Amino acid sequence: MSPSRAATLAATLGAAVVCAVAAGPADAVTASPAGFTIVNAASFEAGGADSLAPGGFLTVFTDKAVTGESAKTFPFPGTKSTPGGVRVSTDGCRADLPTFDLDILYVGPAAGGGTQLNVYYPNSYQGGRNLEPTPCTNTAPSTVTVHPSAGLGPDLRKTFQIIAVQPGIFTADSSGTGVPAGYHQNAVTGEQTPLTTCNADITGRACPVSTSGQQNFLVVFTTGAEMMGCPDNTVPCTTPFGQPTFFLGTPGSPPRTGIPQTTAFFGWAGFLGQEQANIQLTPATPPGLNVLSVQVPSYLGHSARVLPVRLGTAA
């Protein structure tokens, strides 16, 4: 199988993981004067200067419980209100929608006695597929309101700047810092190996950088970068903000340093809010333990995460 065929095959596969409903790490909760924080649902990073990117999954952590509900998930596209009556709304969707309830995909207890809510915030680009039932077009600051269950206190409000892109890479353990959720794809055989399997192998045989002279692929999943996504497996494509660059560096190196990889495809992963990246490994990429990071133009929202990826020697 040629590298181009492998890229096309990977682009047409649905997302292998549904990460938007996962509970967050125990240390993700940070007290806020507003009573809650919002982070990227993959990386669990807060946007700089209180910003958020529509067209992606976000996680809300409240300082105090806003519901007595046990952990519940709601299949995408989610629910506007939990059984306990919790809602998350914004005034920054569209001029004709002064208040818009975001779709909730998860509710449950969070560390420190608070509540975690995973939500989807729509945008106007929709991955190029025009599937957004309620496109949000405003770019002005958005006031997000958490409406607690009856008897659990007043509404919580905080204003966020809207930024077009703020990517985070999903991790297999839903920690935001572990092994990426995704797989290694052999460009010759088409074999797909979970990255957790790659990282567990210290023999240097699993997940080679190349096979028979063909450069292999990493396939990972992100949220918060829908505005950079191609609508289908047509490569290349033009998006409003270009496409992200993925780096593989040595352990301990800062994010967005090391060897830039080839983004063979970035875009639609089967449903709104989650993007798929097909990363073709460059010949200069060394075997052994590397760290993966993602770069977007400097005026957009960067991720500071570096995620471990172990690669094998050329086969």
N, C-alpha and C positions, 0 to 999 in steps of 0.2 A: 504493500500500500504506500503510495507516495505521500510526502508531507502535506501537499495541498489537499489530497483526498482525505487525509486524516483530519485536517483542519475543518474541512466541510462536514465530515461525519460528526465531529465533536460539536460543531455549531448547531447541528440539527437535533442533537439530543436534548431532552428536557432536563431541567435541573435535577441533579442526583440527590440533592438534599433540600429539605424545606426547613430553613433555619429561622424563619420569621416568627415562629411561635415559641422559641426556646426561652427558658428561664435564664436570667443573666448570672454573672459571677457574684459571689457573696460580697466582694469588695467594690462593686460598681456604684454603690450608693454614696453620694456626697451631699451633705446638708446644703440647702440653698435658702437664701432669704425669702424666695418666693414659695418655699415649701415643696418644690420639686425640681428635678433636673431632666433634661432630654438629651439622649446620646444616640449615636449611630447604633442600630440594632445588631450589626455584625462586629464592629470593633469596640463598641462601648466607649467611644470617645465623644466628648462634648465638642461642639463646634466652637472655634475661636470667636471671641466677641459675641457670645450668645447667638450663634447662627445655626440654621438647619437647612437641609437640602430637600425640597419636595421631590416626589417621584421615587421615594424609598421608604424603607422600614425604619421606624424610630422606636426607642424604648424610653418610657417615662418612669422615673423612680421618684416616689413621693417620700418625704421625710417621715410622715405619720400615715397610718393606715387610712385609706379612703373607702374601704369596703371590708366586710368580714368574710368575703368569699374565699373558698379554697381555690387552688390553681385550676384554671380552665383554659382550653384552647378553642378557637373558633376558626374553622377552615376559611381560607381566603375566598372571598374578599372580606370576611369578618363580620362583625356586628356593630351597629351604631351605639348600642347600650348593652352593658353586661346584665345578667339576670338580677344583680343587686342594684341596678340603676346607675352605674358609673358611666360617665361619658367624658370624651375629650374633644373639645371644639376649638375652632380657630375663626378669627375674624378676617383672616388674610387670604382667603381662597379666591373669591371673585367679587367684583363690585356689586353684582346682583345677588350675592349670598352673604349678607352681613354676618351670619353665623352658619358655620358648617361643621357637622359632627364627623370626626375622623373615624375610619373603620378600625375596630379593636380586634386583634388576633389572639391576644393572651392577656389574662389577668391572674394575679396570684400574689402571695406574700413576698416581700423583699426583705433583705437583711436589715437589721436595725429597727424592725417593727413597721416599716413602710409597706407600700404596694408597688408592684411592677405592672405596667401596662405596655404591651407592644402594639403599635399602631402603624397604619399606612397613611402617608401624606401624599395625595396625588399632585401631579404637575400638569403642564400643558403640552409637553412633548410626547409623552406616552410611548416612548420607545419606538416612535415612528409608525405605530400600528393602529392608532386611533381607537383604542379599546377602553380608554378612561371613561367611566360612566359620568363622572363629574370632574372635568378638567379644572385645575386651579391655575389661574393665569397671573395673579398678582405677584409683583416682586417687591412690594413695600413691606415694611416690618409687619410681622404677624403676632398677634397676642393669642397665645394658647391658654385655654382654660380647662382645668380638671374639675369635673363636677362629681363630688363624692356621693356615696350612698346616703340616703336620708338619715339624719341624726349624727353624721360623722364629720361635722364641721362645715365651714363656708367654702365656696368655690376658691380654687387656687389659680392665680393668673401670673403669666410671665410673657414679656415681649421678646421676640427673636428676630434677628435679621435673616432675610431669605437669601441664600446663596445657591447658585445653579448646581454645583457639583461638590460633593463631600464624600468620597468613597471609603468604604470599609470592607475588608475581606472577611467572609465568614470562616469560622474555625470549627473543626470537627467536635471539639468539646464545649462549644458555645461560650468560651471564656474571652474571646477577642484577642488572645495572645498565644494560643496553642497552634498545633499543626493546621494548615488550611483545610477546609472542607473541600474536597475535590479529588482528582485522580491524575496519575501519570498515564499518558497514552502513547503506546508504541507506534511510531510512524510506519513501520513495516508490517506488523501483524495486526494492528488495531487493538491489541490487548490493553485493557484499562486496569490499573492497579491503584487502589485507594492510597492517598498520600500518607495516611496513618500506617499502612503497611510499608510504604517506602521508608518512613522514618524509623520504623522498628527494626529494619534490616541493617546490620552493621558489617555485612560481608562484602558490600560493594558490588553485589550482583543485581539486586533489584533496581528497577527504575533508572536505567542507563540514560546518560545524556544523549547518546545516539545509538542507532542500530544499523549495522551494515552501511555506514556512511550517511544515513538519513537522520536528521535532527528530530528528536522526540518532542513531546508536548507536555506541558502542565495545563490542566483545566481547573480553574478555581471560580468561585462565585462571590459577587460583591453586591452591595446595596448602596444607594446614594449617588450613583453615577449614571442614571438613566439618560441624562441629556447627552452623554457621550456614546450611547449605545446604537449599534446598527440594528435595523428592524428585522433582519433575517440573515441568512448565511451568505449574502452577497458581500464579497470582499474585493477591493476596499469599499468603504462608504463614506459619505460626508455627513458629519454631525455638527451641531451648533458650536461645540467646544473641542473638536478633534477627538482623539482617543487617548486613553491613559498609557503610560509606560510602566512596565514592571521591571524591577531590578532584582538580581540575585547577588548578594554580597557575602563576605565572610562573617561568621558569628562575631558579634560585638561591634560590627560596623553600623554607622548611623543609617536611618532610613533614607531611601532614594539615592543610595550610593552602591558601588559595585559594578556589575556588568549589566547593561541594559539588554533586555530580551526583546524578541520580536512578537508584537501583539498581532497574531494572525487573524483573530476575530475577537470583537468585544461587543456584546449586545444581548438581544432577547434570550432569556433562559427558560421560557415556558410560561411565565406569567409576569404581570407588572410588579415592579419593585425589586426584582432580583436580576442581576446581569451575570452573564457567563463570559469568562476570559479564556481564550485559547492561546497559550503562551508557547511559542516555539523556542526551544532552548538553543542558544547560540553555540557555535563550536568552541568558543573560549570559556564556556562555563565549566568550572572544575567539578569533578566528582566529590562526594563527601557531603558534609553538612553545610548548607547554605542558609541564608535568611532572605525571605521574600518581602518586598515592599512595593508600594504603588505610588506613582507620581502623576500629578495633573498640573496644568499651568499654574504659576505662582499666585495668580489673583483668585484662584478657587481654593477649596478647603482641602488641605493635605491631611493624610493619615500618618501618624508617627509610629505605627506598629511595624515590627519586623518579625516575621513568622518562620519557624524552622522548616526546612525542606531538605531531605537527604536524597542525593542522587548517586547512582551507580556508575561504574566505569563504562566506557563505550563497549558495546557488544558486537 
